[in-house]
Amino acid sequence: MKSLIKLYLIIIGVFALIFALVNLTGLLSVADIQHYLQQIQNASRTTIFVVVFLLLASDVFLSVPTIFIVTYAGHILGFPLGLTASTLGMLMSGTIAYILCRWSGKKALKLLIKKQEEIDEVNSLFHKMGFSMLLIARALPMLPEATCCLSGMMRFNFLKFLFYYLLGTIPYALVLTYLGSISTGKNMTPAISGIVGVYAILYLLWYFKLRKIEH
């Protein structure tokens, strides 16, 4: 279990570093994303849809604030369209992470974990619990990307990966885009409440899942 947690922490650390560098260099800050989305809210729905999709799809490279973009997508696109754009964008990001780590995963794994028995243990453990990890991966920022990367590294079945990833992603997108859609510029309480509530529920599920594994 310690080796799996170590892998998670290393991968999350990489994404956190990317996020910090992107913000410190001014390449794409949270404020920039918020300003840009506000600027294009009068553009065509197709344009906004594509922008939301591309922002979320780039998450694996830029570590964008997913929860904010998903909620705002519901706010400016409306519920059905915001849900579709958000789900497709997050699916693309997760798929890219999976494929990249499947291609380079073996070498990276051997660099991070020296002992073969520990690699075998991590592989076995992830294949047993990978489906539940994908379901509740959105409990914390950068956890979904780390779980997708681990799925690729451990060569988790691709179709199963897509199924469980979507099973965890769609309810998340559904709740946030809906709450975003019923929020207004003057009253963002539903969206803010939804963000706090979604994170609280998923975090508790993640916490109890880890405790169950440890015991």
NORVENVEN-V269243 format. One line per field, one symbol per residue. burial: # if it has 9 or more other C-alpha atoms within 8 Angstrom, else .. A space follows every 50 residues. Layout:
burial->???
This chain:
burial->..##..##..##..##.##..##....###..#..............### .#########.###....###########.###.################ ######..##..#....##..##.###..##.########.######### ####.#...###.#######.##########.#....#.##..##..### ###.##.........
